[in-house]
């Protein structure tokens, strides 16, 4: 009998996309709020954009 294991994490892990694809990791995106703006991490907001908005 064989069993399958999958690694699932949320987008706060900040793993590089290449590693996520290489290892077949499932990343569940978080919703991030800046004031009234609500964005989906990794879909509507990159890591660079996140840190840029945090600094303003």
PDB file of N, CA, C and O in Angstrom:
ATOM      1  N   UNK A   1       0.843  -1.176   0.000  1.00  0.00           N
ATOM      2  CA  UNK A   1       0.000   0.000   0.000  1.00  0.00           C
ATOM      3  C   UNK A   1       0.895   1.249   0.000  1.00  0.00           C
ATOM      4  O   UNK A   1       1.821   1.355   0.805  1.00  0.00           O
ATOM      5  N   UNK A   2       0.617   2.169  -0.890  1.00  0.00           N
ATOM      6  CA  UNK A   2       1.370   3.418  -0.933  1.00  0.00           C
ATOM      7  C   UNK A   2       0.480   4.552  -0.464  1.00  0.00           C
ATOM      8  O   UNK A   2      -0.737   4.522  -0.647  1.00  0.00           O
ATOM      9  N   UNK A   3       1.085   5.527   0.128  1.00  0.00           N
ATOM     10  CA  UNK A   3       0.326   6.700   0.554  1.00  0.00           C
ATOM     11  C   UNK A   3       0.928   7.930  -0.102  1.00  0.00           C
ATOM     12  O   UNK A   3       2.117   7.972  -0.419  1.00  0.00           O
ATOM     13  N   UNK A   4       0.094   8.911  -0.293  1.00  0.00           N
ATOM     14  CA  UNK A   4       0.542  10.159  -0.897  1.00  0.00           C
ATOM     15  C   UNK A   4       0.559  11.242   0.169  1.00  0.00           C
ATOM     16  O   UNK A   4      -0.317  11.312   1.031  1.00  0.00           O
ATOM     17  N   UNK A   5       1.560  12.067   0.086  1.00  0.00           N
ATOM     18  CA  UNK A   5       1.680  13.192   0.998  1.00  0.00           C
ATOM     19  C   UNK A   5       1.850  14.446   0.158  1.00  0.00           C
ATOM     20  O   UNK A   5       2.623  14.461  -0.800  1.00  0.00           O
ATOM     21  N   UNK A   6       1.126  15.497   0.518  1.00  0.00           N
ATOM     22  CA  UNK A   6       1.281  16.788  -0.152  1.00  0.00           C
ATOM     23  C   UNK A   6       1.629  17.825   0.883  1.00  0.00           C
ATOM     24  O   UNK A   6       1.158  17.773   2.019  1.00  0.00           O
ATOM     25  N   UNK A   7       2.441  18.748   0.493  1.00  0.00           N
ATOM     26  CA  UNK A   7       2.789  19.865   1.364  1.00  0.00           C
ATOM     27  C   UNK A   7       1.913  21.044   0.968  1.00  0.00           C
ATOM     28  O   UNK A   7       1.876  21.449  -0.194  1.00  0.00           O
ATOM     29  N   UNK A   8       1.207  21.586   1.957  1.00  0.00           N
ATOM     30  CA  UNK A   8       0.333  22.741   1.747  1.00  0.00           C
ATOM     31  C   UNK A   8       0.726  23.803   2.766  1.00  0.00           C
ATOM     32  O   UNK A   8       0.909  23.510   3.947  1.00  0.00           O
ATOM     33  N   UNK A   9       0.852  25.037   2.295  1.00  0.00           N
ATOM     34  CA  UNK A   9       1.203  26.145   3.180  1.00  0.00           C
ATOM     35  C   UNK A   9       0.447  27.383   2.736  1.00  0.00           C
ATOM     36  O   UNK A   9      -0.112  27.414   1.639  1.00  0.00           O
ATOM     37  N   UNK A  10       0.427  28.399   3.578  1.00  0.00           N
ATOM     38  CA  UNK A  10      -0.170  29.654   3.133  1.00  0.00           C
ATOM     39  C   UNK A  10       0.921  30.541   2.534  1.00  0.00           C
ATOM     40  O   UNK A  10       2.112  30.258   2.659  1.00  0.00           O
ATOM     41  N   UNK A  11       0.488  31.611   1.886  1.00  0.00           N
ATOM     42  CA  UNK A  11       1.429  32.444   1.140  1.00  0.00           C
ATOM     43  C   UNK A  11       2.373  33.246   2.030  1.00  0.00           C
ATOM     44  O   UNK A  11       3.295  33.881   1.517  1.00  0.00           O
ATOM     45  N   UNK A  12       2.174  33.236   3.331  1.00  0.00           N
ATOM     46  CA  UNK A  12       3.105  33.917   4.233  1.00  0.00           C
ATOM     47  C   UNK A  12       4.455  33.208   4.289  1.00  0.00           C
ATOM     48  O   UNK A  12       5.422  33.761   4.813  1.00  0.00           O
ATOM     49  N   UNK A  13       4.530  31.995   3.756  1.00  0.00           N
ATOM     50  CA  UNK A  13       5.794  31.244   3.782  1.00  0.00           C
ATOM     51  C   UNK A  13       6.865  31.914   2.930  1.00  0.00           C
ATOM     52  O   UNK A  13       8.055  31.728   3.185  1.00  0.00           O
ATOM     53  N   UNK A  14       6.467  32.691   1.921  1.00  0.00           N
ATOM     54  CA  UNK A  14       7.399  33.387   1.031  1.00  0.00           C
ATOM     55  C   UNK A  14       8.442  32.478   0.400  1.00  0.00           C
ATOM     56  O   UNK A  14       9.595  32.877   0.235  1.00  0.00           O
ATOM     57  N   UNK A  15       8.051  31.271   0.051  1.00  0.00           N
ATOM     58  CA  UNK A  15       8.946  30.377  -0.682  1.00  0.00           C
ATOM     59  C   UNK A  15       9.074  30.876  -2.117  1.00  0.00           C
ATOM     60  O   UNK A  15       8.099  31.375  -2.678  1.00  0.00           O
ATOM     61  N   UNK A  16      10.241  30.754  -2.715  1.00  0.00           N
ATOM     62  CA  UNK A  16      10.403  31.158  -4.117  1.00  0.00           C
ATOM     63  C   UNK A  16       9.516  30.306  -5.031  1.00  0.00           C
ATOM     64  O   UNK A  16       9.347  29.108  -4.803  1.00  0.00           O
ATOM     65  N   UNK A  17       8.959  30.931  -6.058  1.00  0.00           N
ATOM     66  CA  UNK A  17       8.073  30.225  -6.991  1.00  0.00           C
ATOM     67  C   UNK A  17       8.744  28.995  -7.596  1.00  0.00           C
ATOM     68  O   UNK A  17       8.099  27.963  -7.779  1.00  0.00           O
ATOM     69  N   UNK A  18      10.034  29.100  -7.906  1.00  0.00           N
ATOM     70  CA  UNK A  18      10.743  27.964  -8.509  1.00  0.00           C
ATOM     71  C   UNK A  18      10.744  26.757  -7.569  1.00  0.00           C
ATOM     72  O   UNK A  18      10.561  25.625  -8.019  1.00  0.00           O
ATOM     73  N   UNK A  19      10.946  26.986  -6.281  1.00  0.00           N
ATOM     74  CA  UNK A  19      10.952  25.899  -5.304  1.00  0.00           C
ATOM     75  C   UNK A  19       9.555  25.308  -5.133  1.00  0.00           C
ATOM     76  O   UNK A  19       9.398  24.092  -5.024  1.00  0.00           O
ATOM     77  N   UNK A  20       8.551  26.166  -5.109  1.00  0.00           N
ATOM     78  CA  UNK A  20       7.159  25.714  -4.998  1.00  0.00           C
ATOM     79  C   UNK A  20       6.820  24.783  -6.155  1.00  0.00           C
ATOM     80  O   UNK A  20       6.224  23.725  -5.952  1.00  0.00           O
ATOM     81  N   UNK A  21       7.196  25.172  -7.360  1.00  0.00           N
ATOM     82  CA  UNK A  21       6.918  24.349  -8.535  1.00  0.00           C
ATOM     83  C   UNK A  21       7.738  23.065  -8.527  1.00  0.00           C
ATOM     84  O   UNK A  21       7.218  21.992  -8.836  1.00  0.00           O
ATOM     85  N   UNK A  22       9.003  23.167  -8.178  1.00  0.00           N
ATOM     86  CA  UNK A  22       9.893  22.000  -8.171  1.00  0.00           C
ATOM     87  C   UNK A  22       9.397  20.921  -7.213  1.00  0.00           C
ATOM     88  O   UNK A  22       9.437  19.735  -7.540  1.00  0.00           O
ATOM     89  N   UNK A  23       8.935  21.322  -6.042  1.00  0.00           N
ATOM     90  CA  UNK A  23       8.509  20.366  -5.022  1.00  0.00           C
ATOM     91  C   UNK A  23       7.010  20.085  -5.033  1.00  0.00           C
ATOM     92  O   UNK A  23       6.528  19.253  -4.265  1.00  0.00           O
ATOM     93  N   UNK A  24       6.269  20.778  -5.904  1.00  0.00           N
ATOM     94  CA  UNK A  24       4.826  20.558  -5.991  1.00  0.00           C
ATOM     95  C   UNK A  24       4.079  20.993  -4.742  1.00  0.00           C
ATOM     96  O   UNK A  24       3.106  20.357  -4.339  1.00  0.00           O
ATOM     97  N   UNK A  25       4.537  22.077  -4.131  1.00  0.00           N
ATOM     98  CA  UNK A  25       3.912  22.591  -2.911  1.00  0.00           C
ATOM     99  C   UNK A  25       2.660  23.380  -3.281  1.00  0.00           C
ATOM    100  O   UNK A  25       2.675  24.186  -4.211  1.00  0.00           O
ATOM    101  N   UNK A  26       1.589  23.145  -2.551  1.00  0.00           N
ATOM    102  CA  UNK A  26       0.336  23.891  -2.738  1.00  0.00           C
ATOM    103  C   UNK A  26       0.385  25.120  -1.834  1.00  0.00           C
ATOM    104  O   UNK A  26       0.552  24.994  -0.621  1.00  0.00           O
ATOM    105  N   UNK A  27       0.238  26.308  -2.423  1.00  0.00           N
ATOM    106  CA  UNK A  27       0.266  27.551  -1.652  1.00  0.00           C
ATOM    107  C   UNK A  27      -1.132  28.162  -1.655  1.00  0.00           C
ATOM    108  O   UNK A  27      -1.682  28.483  -2.708  1.00  0.00           O
ATOM    109  N   UNK A  28      -1.693  28.315  -0.467  1.00  0.00           N
ATOM    110  CA  UNK A  28      -3.017  28.920  -0.306  1.00  0.00           C
ATOM    111  C   UNK A  28      -2.803  30.417  -0.071  1.00  0.00           C
ATOM    112  O   UNK A  28      -2.160  30.800   0.907  1.00  0.00           O
ATOM    113  N   UNK A  29      -3.335  31.267  -0.956  1.00  0.00           N
ATOM    114  CA  UNK A  29      -3.087  32.700  -0.818  1.00  0.00           C
ATOM    115  C   UNK A  29      -3.868  33.316   0.344  1.00  0.00           C
ATOM    116  O   UNK A  29      -5.011  32.950   0.614  1.00  0.00           O
ATOM    117  N   UNK A  30      -3.223  34.251   1.012  1.00  0.00           N
ATOM    118  CA  UNK A  30      -3.862  35.017   2.078  1.00  0.00           C
ATOM    119  C   UNK A  30      -4.446  36.300   1.505  1.00  0.00           C
ATOM    120  O   UNK A  30      -3.985  36.799   0.479  1.00  0.00           O
ATOM    121  N   UNK A  31      -5.453  36.824   2.171  1.00  0.00           N
ATOM    122  CA  UNK A  31      -5.972  38.145   1.847  1.00  0.00           C
ATOM    123  C   UNK A  31      -5.209  39.148   2.702  1.00  0.00           C
ATOM    124  O   UNK A  31      -5.070  38.966   3.912  1.00  0.00           O
ATOM    125  N   UNK A  32      -4.716  40.205   2.067  1.00  0.00           N
ATOM    126  CA  UNK A  32      -3.933  41.226   2.762  1.00  0.00           C
ATOM    127  C   UNK A  32      -4.660  42.552   2.626  1.00  0.00           C
ATOM    128  O   UNK A  32      -5.098  42.925   1.537  1.00  0.00           O
ATOM    129  N   UNK A  33      -4.783  43.258   3.740  1.00  0.00           N
ATOM    130  CA  UNK A  33      -5.474  44.551   3.729  1.00  0.00           C
ATOM    131  C   UNK A  33      -4.511  45.693   3.995  1.00  0.00           C
ATOM    132  O   UNK A  33      -3.662  45.635   4.884  1.00  0.00           O
ATOM    133  N   UNK A  34      -4.675  46.728   3.195  1.00  0.00           N
ATOM    134  CA  UNK A  34      -4.021  48.011   3.405  1.00  0.00           C
ATOM    135  C   UNK A  34      -5.139  49.036   3.414  1.00  0.00           C
ATOM    136  O   UNK A  34      -5.631  49.420   2.353  1.00  0.00           O
ATOM    137  N   UNK A  35      -5.550  49.484   4.590  1.00  0.00           N
ATOM    138  CA  UNK A  35      -6.686  50.399   4.679  1.00  0.00           C
ATOM    139  C   UNK A  35      -7.931  49.725   4.140  1.00  0.00           C
ATOM    140  O   UNK A  35      -8.332  48.670   4.632  1.00  0.00           O
ATOM    141  N   UNK A  36      -8.548  50.326   3.132  1.00  0.00           N
ATOM    142  CA  UNK A  36      -9.755  49.759   2.520  1.00  0.00           C
ATOM    143  C   UNK A  36      -9.441  48.793   1.381  1.00  0.00           C
ATOM    144  O   UNK A  36     -10.344  48.134   0.865  1.00  0.00           O
ATOM    145  N   UNK A  37      -8.181  48.701   0.987  1.00  0.00           N
ATOM    146  CA  UNK A  37      -7.784  47.800  -0.100  1.00  0.00           C
ATOM    147  C   UNK A  37      -7.580  46.385   0.433  1.00  0.00           C
ATOM    148  O   UNK A  37      -6.866  46.178   1.414  1.00  0.00           O
ATOM    149  N   UNK A  38      -8.209  45.423  -0.216  1.00  0.00           N
ATOM    150  CA  UNK A  38      -8.005  44.016   0.130  1.00  0.00           C
ATOM    151  C   UNK A  38      -7.460  43.309  -1.107  1.00  0.00           C
ATOM    152  O   UNK A  38      -8.098  43.310  -2.160  1.00  0.00           O
ATOM    153  N   UNK A  39      -6.286  42.708  -0.978  1.00  0.00           N
ATOM    154  CA  UNK A  39      -5.603  42.088  -2.107  1.00  0.00           C
ATOM    155  C   UNK A  39      -5.290  40.633  -1.801  1.00  0.00           C
ATOM    156  O   UNK A  39      -5.104  40.258  -0.643  1.00  0.00           O
ATOM    157  N   UNK A  40      -5.232  39.816  -2.850  1.00  0.00           N
ATOM    158  CA  UNK A  40      -4.896  38.406  -2.699  1.00  0.00           C
ATOM    159  C   UNK A  40      -3.392  38.256  -2.905  1.00  0.00           C
ATOM    160  O   UNK A  40      -2.855  38.569  -3.968  1.00  0.00           O
ATOM    161  N   UNK A  41      -2.728  37.767  -1.857  1.00  0.00           N
ATOM    162  CA  UNK A  41      -1.279  37.595  -1.894  1.00  0.00           C
ATOM    163  C   UNK A  41      -0.876  36.663  -3.036  1.00  0.00           C
ATOM    164  O   UNK A  41      -1.497  35.623  -3.257  1.00  0.00           O
ATOM    165  N   UNK A  42       0.173  37.056  -3.754  1.00  0.00           N
ATOM    166  CA  UNK A  42       0.748  36.317  -4.891  1.00  0.00           C
ATOM    167  C   UNK A  42      -0.106  36.379  -6.160  1.00  0.00           C
ATOM    168  O   UNK A  42       0.375  36.038  -7.241  1.00  0.00           O
ATOM    169  N   UNK A  43      -1.361  36.807  -6.041  1.00  0.00           N
ATOM    170  CA  UNK A  43      -2.207  36.930  -7.232  1.00  0.00           C
ATOM    171  C   UNK A  43      -2.387  38.394  -7.616  1.00  0.00           C
ATOM    172  O   UNK A  43      -2.327  38.742  -8.795  1.00  0.00           O
ATOM    173  N   UNK A  44      -2.607  39.245  -6.628  1.00  0.00           N
ATOM    174  CA  UNK A  44      -2.802  40.668  -6.881  1.00  0.00           C
ATOM    175  C   UNK A  44      -1.692  41.520  -6.272  1.00  0.00           C
ATOM    176  O   UNK A  44      -1.680  42.740  -6.431  1.00  0.00           O
ATOM    177  N   UNK A  45      -0.767  40.874  -5.578  1.00  0.00           N
ATOM    178  CA  UNK A  45       0.268  41.604  -4.858  1.00  0.00           C
ATOM    179  C   UNK A  45       1.535  40.754  -4.794  1.00  0.00           C
ATOM    180  O   UNK A  45       1.515  39.628  -4.298  1.00  0.00           O
ATOM    181  N   UNK A  46       2.630  41.304  -5.299  1.00  0.00           N
ATOM    182  CA  UNK A  46       3.907  40.589  -5.213  1.00  0.00           C
ATOM    183  C   UNK A  46       4.558  40.878  -3.862  1.00  0.00           C
ATOM    184  O   UNK A  46       4.131  41.778  -3.138  1.00  0.00           O
ATOM    185  N   UNK A  47       5.580  40.119  -3.535  1.00  0.00           N
ATOM    186  CA  UNK A  47       6.308  40.347  -2.287  1.00  0.00           C
ATOM    187  C   UNK A  47       6.924  41.743  -2.273  1.00  0.00           C
ATOM    188  O   UNK A  47       6.899  42.424  -1.247  1.00  0.00           O
ATOM    189  N   UNK A  48       7.474  42.169  -3.400  1.00  0.00           N
ATOM    190  CA  UNK A  48       8.067  43.512  -3.497  1.00  0.00           C
ATOM    191  C   UNK A  48       7.024  44.592  -3.271  1.00  0.00           C
ATOM    192  O   UNK A  48       7.270  45.561  -2.553  1.00  0.00           O
ATOM    193  N   UNK A  49       5.857  44.423  -3.885  1.00  0.00           N
ATOM    194  CA  UNK A  49       4.782  45.398  -3.707  1.00  0.00           C
ATOM    195  C   UNK A  49       4.308  45.439  -2.256  1.00  0.00           C
ATOM    196  O   UNK A  49       3.997  46.507  -1.729  1.00  0.00           O
ATOM    197  N   UNK A  50       4.253  44.271  -1.616  1.00  0.00           N
ATOM    198  CA  UNK A  50       3.849  44.212  -0.216  1.00  0.00           C
ATOM    199  C   UNK A  50       4.780  45.054   0.647  1.00  0.00           C
ATOM    200  O   UNK A  50       4.318  45.889   1.425  1.00  0.00           O
ATOM    201  N   UNK A  51       6.101  44.838   0.513  1.00  0.00           N
ATOM    202  CA  UNK A  51       7.058  45.566   1.346  1.00  0.00           C
ATOM    203  C   UNK A  51       7.091  47.048   1.000  1.00  0.00           C
ATOM    204  O   UNK A  51       7.313  47.887   1.873  1.00  0.00           O
ATOM    205  N   UNK A  52       6.872  47.370  -0.260  1.00  0.00           N
ATOM    206  CA  UNK A  52       6.812  48.778  -0.657  1.00  0.00           C
ATOM    207  C   UNK A  52       5.635  49.471   0.029  1.00  0.00           C
ATOM    208  O   UNK A  52       5.771  50.589   0.526  1.00  0.00           O
ATOM    209  N   UNK A  53       4.485  48.806   0.053  1.00  0.00           N
ATOM    210  CA  UNK A  53       3.307  49.400   0.694  1.00  0.00           C
ATOM    211  C   UNK A  53       3.466  49.467   2.205  1.00  0.00           C
ATOM    212  O   UNK A  53       2.931  50.378   2.838  1.00  0.00           O
ATOM    213  N   UNK A  54       4.182  48.531   2.788  1.00  0.00           N
ATOM    214  CA  UNK A  54       4.424  48.560   4.239  1.00  0.00           C
ATOM    215  C   UNK A  54       5.300  49.746   4.635  1.00  0.00           C
ATOM    216  O   UNK A  54       5.183  50.268   5.744  1.00  0.00           O
ATOM    217  N   UNK A  55       6.168  50.164   3.736  1.00  0.00           N
ATOM    218  CA  UNK A  55       7.103  51.244   4.058  1.00  0.00           C
ATOM    219  C   UNK A  55       6.514  52.634   3.838  1.00  0.00           C
ATOM    220  O   UNK A  55       7.140  53.632   4.197  1.00  0.00           O
ATOM    221  N   UNK A  56       5.328  52.711   3.259  1.00  0.00           N
ATOM    222  CA  UNK A  56       4.722  54.033   3.012  1.00  0.00           C
ATOM    223  C   UNK A  56       3.683  54.370   4.043  1.00  0.00           C
ATOM    224  O   UNK A  56       3.079  55.441   3.983  1.00  0.00           O
TER     225      UNK A  56
END
